Structures are given as structure tokens and as C-alpha cells.
Amino acid sequence: MKVLLTGRDGQLGQALISKIPAGVDLVAIGRAELDLADGESCRRMVLDQRPDWVLNAGAYTAVDRAESEANLAMAVNAGAPAAFAAALEQTGGRLLQLSTDFVFNGAQGSPYRPEQPLAPLGVYGATKAAGETAALTLPGARVLRTSWVYGPVGKNFCLTMLRLHAAKAAAGEPLAVVADQVGCPTATHTLAAACWRAIGVGAGADGPQILHWSDAGAASWYDFAVAIGELGLAAGLLQQVAEVHPLTSADYPTPAQRPSYSLLECSSSRLALGLESLHWQAALAEVLAAVPR
């Protein structure tokens, strides 16, 4: 099976490469090979490579900057999957499009099911929702939504909190983190396993078109930051931890509005993929063990 992977150099791309299953002929590309904002280049890449699957892990993910770069965010997050879908319809290939909890507005206060209607709050969520719609025009395409992705490399909340715990603790200062946004952290290694399963064992034509994947449990960003400090100390990544103080979203205004509750209901997707869930704290411990020393 030939798979064309975008976002090779991102944190998920690196996890996908590290977990490549036997029998996969992987063509992994990054920004140097393909500008996802260029739809014609995306189309040509598919026609040249003729993959069985495009695994579109590349994206515009700067949530706040998207508010002022809407055209670029739309080109990458919606234009690229539209171009992939159009080209794959010609070649007979399939598409796995990665998406996000930000396609929901967080107003319902209970986990979002895959089939629920979308209602994004900001530009980033709207572009990812448009990308889902574009991807699903292709027969056999799949969308996999996830949340709060982090791993041992790249730029993410976990690595940022490790740095801030060290700096704030050394200065004797508290670390303030938003406590009124609830979701679930998702480690790149568990997400990568779900992605590969979605185009392997769980990839039958009669399987679900929309899948949800996050690690198990629920947390606020405050909870996540506290756990990063505690488990980072236990893993030897920190010599001391900062005291974490809770903030409200109003205390920490950002250009983009975030959903206050974006937990994804994953049980049906886990059943379809045949994968067990791992609690987010257990997954976090595994990520921290893999952080380069």
C-alpha cells in the first residue's frame, strides 16, 4: 500500500513515520516538497505519485494568527484537501484528513459525537470544518478529529510547560494557566496508531467516514500543566516545579475564541478501529519518557 504523507516534519508526521506499519510504501513530504496552500501543486503531487492513500497530517495550526491570515489558513486547511480529493477521484485513491475539536463551539457541555453538526467559533475551526467538507466529497474518504495534540518533539503545550515550569520555579514565580477550557490531551504516538489503523484494519469501505480520537479522560489546561510538572519531575526532566495558578479565559484573552468544552466522544471510533484507549496521564508519562535529554 502506497501512502503519501503530508506534514512530514511536524510532531504528528514524525510520530507517523516512527510507527509506520509493515507493508506500507511511505512517501513523506514536507514544506520543501509541497506548499499546501497551492492547490494545483497538491493535485499534481497526487497525479505524479498515485498513492493508495493520502494521509493529510499537514495543516495551518496557528489558531490565533488565523484570525488575521484567514485566506492562508483556508488555502491550507480547506484548499489542500479539496485538491487532494479531486485528484484522488481521478486516480482511485483515498484520503484520510486530520481535523480538530475546534469544529465544535463547546456550548453543549457533553462529549461531541462524530455525527453532530459543526459550529466553529473562529477562523481556524471554520477552515478545518471546510476541509472536512472538501475531503468527504471523495468516496471512501475519512476524517479523523482529535484534540490538544502534543508529543516529545516540535512545538506544543507540553514542551512549553516544561520550559515554563523550570523558568518560573527558578525565579520563585507562579505559573498561571487557563482552567475553564475542558478537553482531552492526545499524545502523538497514540494518534499515529489510530491514523495507521484508520487506513489499515479499520479502512473498509463500509466503515465510518468520521472518526474521533483522543486519549481517555478529561482535563483542563490547568490540569494538564499540573500533571506535566508532576510527571516531568518524576521523569527527571525538571529539578523543581512551579506552583500553578488557575486563570479564567477572560483573564487571558486571545485573538481567537476557544471552545470552553471540546471533549470528543471516541467510543464508537475506538470500536471501529479496534484500539484500546490510554488515559491521558499514562500517555503523558510515555511522552515525557521520550523527550530528548
VOLUMVO-407950 format. One record per residue (C-alpha): residue in three letters; x, y, z. Coordinates in steps of 0.001 Angstrom, whole numbers, plus 500000, padded with zeros to 6 digits. Layout:
# residues N
PT  aa     xx     yy     zz
PT ALA      X      Y      Z
...
This chain:
# residues 293
PT  aa     xx     yy     zz
PT MET 500000 500000 500000
PT LYS 501439 503344 498960
PT VAL 500767 506252 501323
PT LEU 501534 509900 500627
PT LEU 502043 511649 503972
PT THR 501964 515438 504283
PT GLY 503331 517288 507292
PT ARG 506401 515055 507498
PT ASP 508334 517453 509734
PT GLY 505542 518183 512206
PT GLN 505121 516459 515542
PT LEU 502428 514104 514231
PT GLY 504292 513496 510991
PT GLN 507348 512363 512910
PT ALA 505241 510040 515078
PT LEU 503586 508569 511975
PT ILE 506974 507883 510405
PT SER 508225 506226 513595
PT LYS 505182 503931 513692
PT ILE 504956 503021 510003
PT PRO 503385 499562 509656
PT ALA 504920 496733 507660
PT GLY 503845 496696 504046
PT VAL 503466 500470 503690
PT ASP 505397 502230 500940
PT LEU 505594 505687 502505
PT VAL 506240 508884 500572
PT ALA 506630 511512 503298
PT ILE 506726 515144 502195
PT GLY 507182 518446 503962
PT ARG 507007 522113 503037
PT ALA 510153 521875 500930
PT GLU 508424 519444 498570
PT LEU 504851 520737 498670
PT ASP 503180 524041 499511
PT LEU 499774 523022 500870
PT ALA 498460 526500 500047
PT ASP 498978 525717 496350
PT GLY 496061 523589 495241
PT GLU 497470 522902 491795
PT SER 500710 521596 493318
PT CYS 498686 519327 495617
PT ARG 496768 517978 492640
PT ARG 499932 517346 490638
PT MET 501598 515580 493559
PT VAL 498765 513054 493708
PT LEU 498739 512550 489926
PT ASP 502519 512020 489944
PT GLN 502674 509701 492972
PT ARG 499289 507926 492540
PT PRO 499105 506794 496181
PT ASP 496520 504405 497563
PT TRP 496012 506889 500405
PT VAL 496887 510495 501110
PT LEU 497329 510939 504861
PT ASN 496970 514695 505225
PT ALA 498660 515479 508526
PT GLY 499899 518879 507339
PT ALA 497844 521901 508359
PT TYR 497779 525564 509261
PT THR 497538 525303 513067
PT ALA 498304 528830 514326
PT VAL 494881 529330 515908
PT ASP 495288 532981 516884
PT ARG 497217 534063 513792
PT ALA 494497 532548 511612
PT GLU 492215 535392 512662
PT SER 494431 537758 510628
PT GLU 495546 535231 507982
PT ALA 492183 533783 507041
PT ASN 492973 533386 503343
PT LEU 496171 531461 504004
PT ALA 494533 529275 506641
PT MET 491652 528500 504258
PT ALA 494026 527688 501400
PT VAL 495970 525191 503519
PT ASN 493188 523695 505629
PT ALA 490427 523566 503035
PT GLY 492056 524119 499646
PT ALA 494597 521322 500035
PT PRO 492078 518590 500948
PT ALA 489819 519795 498139
PT ALA 492688 519426 495660
PT PHE 493678 516033 497065
PT ALA 490084 514798 496862
PT ALA 489689 515935 493252
PT ALA 492932 514285 492165
PT LEU 492286 511082 494112
PT GLU 488905 510748 492444
PT GLN 490809 510553 489166
PT THR 493383 508051 490403
PT GLY 491129 505879 492562
PT GLY 492967 506635 495812
PT ARG 491567 507535 499225
PT LEU 492103 510344 501721
PT LEU 492494 510499 505495
PT GLN 492019 514106 506583
PT LEU 493095 515113 510092
PT SER 490731 517521 511804
PT THR 490125 519088 515184
PT ASP 487816 519569 518163
PT PHE 487709 523260 517160
PT VAL 484992 522450 514614
PT PHE 482607 522489 517610
PT ASN 481654 525542 519689
PT GLY 481799 523852 523102
PT ALA 478342 525027 524141
PT GLN 476700 521671 524857
PT GLY 478857 520595 527821
PT SER 478924 516885 526907
PT PRO 481235 514915 524604
PT TYR 480750 515595 520902
PT ARG 479757 512627 518754
PT PRO 481163 512181 515235
PT GLU 477822 512773 513546
PT GLN 476969 516059 515269
PT PRO 476661 519244 513198
PT LEU 479644 521575 513146
PT ALA 479681 525070 514655
PT PRO 483217 526501 514791
PT LEU 483884 529668 516766
PT GLY 486832 531131 514877
PT VAL 488690 531180 511587
PT TYR 490870 528158 512357
PT GLY 487877 525967 513221
PT ALA 485953 527228 510203
PT THR 488827 526357 507849
PT LYS 489150 522874 509327
PT ALA 485393 522358 509004
PT ALA 485617 523410 505355
PT GLY 488466 520934 504931
PT GLU 486291 518147 506272
PT THR 483539 519015 503811
PT ALA 486010 519075 500941
PT ALA 487589 515763 501918
PT LEU 484260 513977 502232
PT THR 483322 514779 498631
PT LEU 485670 511888 497769
PT PRO 484033 508455 498033
PT GLY 485817 506407 500677
PT ALA 487496 509392 502323
PT ARG 487799 509569 506083
PT VAL 488049 512405 508580
PT LEU 489763 511825 511920
PT ARG 489165 514535 514524
PT THR 491451 514881 517502
PT SER 492261 517347 520284
PT TRP 495113 519002 522197
PT VAL 497872 517177 520327
PT TYR 501358 517077 521831
PT GLY 504471 514924 521648
PT PRO 508134 514716 522656
PT VAL 509300 516918 519758
PT GLY 508096 520034 517958
PT LYS 506147 522965 519354
PT ASN 503349 522058 521747
PT PHE 501821 522826 525144
PT CYS 503678 520043 526940
PT LEU 507166 521154 525929
PT THR 506268 524797 526557
PT MET 505062 523949 530068
PT LEU 508259 522026 530815
PT ARG 510266 525145 529933
PT LEU 507974 527427 531928
PT HIS 507950 525163 534986
PT ALA 511756 525264 535021
PT ALA 511966 529024 534473
PT LYS 509203 530005 536903
PT ALA 510387 527639 539624
PT ALA 513927 529000 539348
PT ALA 512576 532546 539660
PT GLY 510239 531660 542533
PT GLU 507233 532742 540484
PT PRO 503887 531002 539901
PT LEU 502769 529675 536542
PT ALA 499254 530801 535527
PT VAL 497215 528575 533203
PT VAL 493629 528683 531929
PT ALA 491358 526378 533942
PT ASP 487936 526870 532325
PT GLN 488560 525159 528985
PT VAL 487999 521399 529115
PT GLY 489016 518767 526594
PT CYS 491493 515917 526424
PT PRO 495215 515886 525637
PT THR 496213 513486 522849
PT ALA 499723 512111 522531
PT THR 501170 511879 519034
PT HIS 502109 508215 519446
PT THR 498538 507128 520246
PT LEU 497158 509376 517494
PT ALA 499627 507940 514979
PT ALA 498480 504422 515845
PT ALA 494868 505473 515237
PT CYS 495756 507056 511888
PT TRP 497512 503945 510635
PT ARG 494636 501771 511808
PT ALA 492170 504076 510031
PT ILE 493826 503327 506682
PT GLY 494551 499691 507514
PT VAL 492401 497327 509535
PT GLY 489651 499883 510040
PT ALA 489639 501069 506440
PT GLY 486835 499015 504947
PT ALA 484569 500882 502567
PT ASP 481626 500335 504935
PT GLY 483454 501778 507959
PT PRO 482655 505182 509492
PT GLN 483581 508237 507452
PT ILE 484182 510367 510538
PT LEU 486286 509152 513440
PT HIS 487121 510711 516796
PT TRP 490379 510003 518592
PT SER 491789 511401 521808
PT ASP 493313 509782 524828
PT ALA 490920 508804 527622
PT GLY 489696 511059 530393
PT ALA 489181 514798 530555
PT ALA 491278 517748 531679
PT SER 491555 521491 531698
PT TRP 494718 523182 530524
PT TYR 495390 523830 534222
PT ASP 495103 520098 534993
PT PHE 497409 519317 532091
PT ALA 500002 521851 533255
PT VAL 499973 520480 536811
PT ALA 500429 516911 535544
PT ILE 503276 517960 533226
PT GLY 505082 519405 536220
PT GLU 504498 516406 538478
PT LEU 505335 513765 535873
PT GLY 508188 515832 534442
PT LEU 509744 515934 537900
PT ALA 509303 512172 538289
PT ALA 510884 511604 534850
PT GLY 513930 513677 535744
PT LEU 513158 516405 533211
PT LEU 512651 519004 535946
PT GLN 514594 519707 539119
PT GLN 511672 521595 540643
PT VAL 508170 522596 539591
PT ALA 506386 525908 539723
PT GLU 503176 526441 541622
PT VAL 500358 526518 539053
PT HIS 497611 529108 539471
PT PRO 494283 528818 537621
PT LEU 493158 531543 535224
PT THR 489839 532118 533506
PT SER 489661 532641 529753
PT ALA 488670 536235 530500
PT ASP 491931 536652 532417
PT TYR 493899 535513 529372
PT PRO 492268 536993 526264
PT THR 493401 535727 522863
PT PRO 492551 536823 519304
PT ALA 490665 533566 518680
PT GLN 487853 532347 520882
PT ARG 488335 528784 522091
PT PRO 485558 526284 522865
PT SER 485079 526011 526623
PT TYR 484273 522299 526324
PT SER 485568 520247 523418
PT LEU 485695 516672 524660
PT LEU 485242 514180 521812
PT GLU 483121 511056 522186
PT CYS 485505 508360 520962
PT SER 483949 505030 521968
PT SER 482402 504203 518584
PT SER 485616 505114 516779
PT ARG 487727 503007 519144
PT LEU 485422 500080 518461
PT ALA 485634 500611 514695
PT LEU 489431 500854 514821
PT GLY 489867 498004 517278
PT LEU 492084 500102 519555
PT GLU 492046 500403 523330
PT SER 492204 503825 524946
PT LEU 495029 505035 527156
PT HIS 494349 507574 529886
PT TRP 495905 510909 529057
PT GLN 498107 510870 532155
PT ALA 499548 507466 531211
PT ALA 500126 508715 527666
PT LEU 501781 511841 529063
PT ALA 504196 509720 531097
PT GLU 505168 507854 527913
PT VAL 505700 511113 526028
PT LEU 507862 512550 528786
PT ALA 509979 509399 528778
PT ALA 510669 510044 525078
PT VAL 511582 513752 525394
PT PRO 515203 514196 524244
PT ARG 517519 514808 527195
